[in-house]
Amino acid sequence: MNIELTSSKVDVMNARLIDKAATPSGVVPVAAAPHYPTTSYSLQLELSNLQPLFSILVLLQRDTSSHSKMQQNHITNPNEPFPKPQALASATTTHSQGRFRISTRKLPISKAGTIDALTEQIGIPMPEMIFGENLVGIEHIPSGWSLNFNTPDALDAVDKTDRHMLKVAYARDWESTREGTTQGIKEVVKPYDWSYSTTYTGSVDPSAKQFAPAENMIPIELLKRRDPILFFDEVMLFESELDDNGISIFSAKVRVHEKRMLLLCRLFMRLDNVILRIRDTRVYVDFETDEVIREYSAQEETYENVKRKLQMSGRLPDEITIALRDPNILAPLLPLVEHRAEATKLGA
């Protein structure tokens, strides 16, 4: 099994670093390995659970300036403190309308402490960018009922089995040449939905009044009216580039009018040359009746079919590339695969 990666530095635990140019007996310790912008090494890893021994060829090459910049932007001290209460409070914006309080909190990308804690708590690797303390919340002040969208619960709703695992476009060709090794790898690597296609629709206290299935839908026509927007915010919860094979973004937008409000929490996932997904949770609040309606919809289509639809619309190649990054353009092109509505009426 041959794998090619890029980096300016080799740091491999429990491995023997062998200079490709050296003789078979020329074993060089990791600390003594030369650090050049471009260096080739052969790594021999002893995987106790797999037989026979795998020899992994790693080609390491990375721009040193970008590597230094990346080191500056990432937290390297595992003991960095979690945000203090005053930091959380200063990052929180609230707006009261009717008998409801709407809150948003926006902080920078989580530090190492938060990432490590979430990884252990949830049991899957975290996306490249998580905003662990960000949230959007709706609270009914008289009753104390609340609904919020937060990053830990969103990631906890990601499938932790291999039932919905996706493969990159070239995976089938790769596996066909390595049939004897891929099964062993699957037994060692813990499966999970690495596209982070969460089915999360928000968090409600289990002891509070719950949503119930409803036939009444969100009144779209009322939301199309040009009523003044009294409060608006957009909050990012997590983002992944899927190992350079696409993108998965989970974010929330909220807008408040005098008599009503709408919250949209959206997952947009594009796995290049494979599939596109949009999963929307819309929450509508009527400030006059204190009714809350929640609608969930899931849309999905193959990458090939979506690209064909964009080509048939007359778009140029550059315009197609842009469209494939914009869920607002793509939403009308993706078939609806799931939809449900529920509501709750809150009293004083």
VENFENDA-V812028 format. One record per backbone hydrogen bond with DSSP energy under -1.0 kcal/mol. NH is the residue of the N-H (numbers start at 0). CO is the residue of the C=O. E is the energy in kcal/mol with one decimal. If there is no record, write none. Layout:
[[NH:CO:E] [NH:CO:E]]
This chain:
[[15:43:-1.1] [17:41:-1.6] [21:18:-1.4] [25:22:-2.2] [26:24:-1.9] [27:16:-1.5] [32:29:-1.4] [38:59:-1.8] [40:57:-1.4] [41:17:-1.9] [42:55:-2.0] [43:15:-1.3] [49:46:-1.5] [55:42:-1.8] [57:40:-1.1] [59:38:-1.3] [61:36:-1.1] [66:62:-2.0] [67:63:-2.2] [68:64:-2.0] [69:65:-2.3] [70:66:-2.1] [71:67:-1.8] [72:68:-1.6] [79:76:-1.6] [87:83:-2.2] [88:84:-2.5] [89:85:-2.2] [90:86:-1.2] [91:88:-1.2] [92:103:-3.2] [94:101:-2.4] [96:99:-2.5] [99:96:-2.0] [100:138:-2.6] [101:94:-3.4] [102:136:-2.7] [103:92:-2.5] [104:134:-2.5] [105:90:-1.7] [109:129:-2.9] [114:110:-2.2] [115:111:-2.9] [116:112:-2.1] [117:113:-2.5] [118:114:-2.4] [119:115:-2.1] [120:116:-2.4] [121:117:-3.1] [122:118:-2.0] [128:238:-2.3] [130:236:-2.6] [133:130:-1.6] [134:104:-1.5] [135:148:-1.6] [136:102:-3.0] [137:146:-3.0] [138:100:-2.5] [139:144:-3.4] [140:98:-2.0] [143:139:-2.5] [146:137:-2.5] [147:202:-1.9] [148:135:-2.9] [153:149:-1.6] [154:150:-2.5] [155:151:-1.9] [157:154:-1.5] [170:167:-2.0] [173:169:-2.0] [174:170:-2.8] [175:171:-2.0] [177:174:-1.6] [180:177:-1.7] [181:177:-2.0] [184:180:-1.8] [185:181:-2.2] [186:182:-1.3] [188:184:-2.7] [192:158:-2.8] [193:191:-1.5] [195:192:-2.0] [197:195:-2.1] [202:147:-3.0] [207:204:-2.1] [211:342:-2.1] [213:340:-1.9] [219:217:-1.7] [222:218:-1.3] [223:219:-1.3] [226:224:-1.3] [229:255:-2.9] [230:255:-1.2] [232:253:-2.0] [234:251:-3.2] [236:249:-2.4] [237:249:-1.6] [238:128:-2.8] [239:247:-2.3] [244:240:-1.1] [244:241:-1.0] [245:240:-1.1] [246:269:-2.2] [247:239:-2.6] [248:267:-2.6] [249:237:-2.5] [250:265:-2.0] [251:234:-2.8] [252:263:-2.9] [253:232:-2.5] [254:261:-2.3] [255:230:-2.8] [256:259:-3.0] [260:284:-1.6] [261:254:-2.3] [262:282:-2.4] [263:252:-3.0] [264:280:-2.8] [265:250:-2.7] [266:278:-2.5] [267:248:-2.5] [268:276:-2.5] [269:246:-2.9] [270:274:-2.8] [271:244:-2.6] [273:270:-2.4] [274:270:-1.6] [275:300:-2.6] [276:268:-2.9] [277:298:-2.1] [278:266:-2.2] [279:296:-2.4] [280:264:-2.5] [281:294:-2.9] [282:262:-2.7] [283:292:-3.1] [284:260:-1.9] [285:290:-2.5] [286:258:-1.9] [289:285:-2.0] [291:343:-2.7] [292:283:-2.7] [293:341:-3.4] [294:281:-2.7] [295:339:-2.6] [296:279:-2.5] [297:337:-2.6] [298:277:-3.0] [299:334:-1.8] [300:275:-1.9] [302:273:-1.2] [305:301:-2.1] [306:302:-2.5] [307:303:-2.0] [308:304:-2.2] [309:305:-2.2] [310:306:-2.2] [311:307:-2.4] [313:310:-1.5] [314:309:-1.4] [319:315:-2.2] [320:316:-2.0] [321:317:-1.9] [322:318:-2.4] [323:319:-2.1] [324:321:-1.5] [325:322:-1.6] [329:325:-1.9] [330:326:-2.4] [332:329:-2.1] [333:330:-1.2] [336:297:-3.3] [337:297:-1.4] [339:295:-2.1] [341:293:-2.2] [342:211:-2.6] [343:291:-2.0] [345:289:-2.2]]
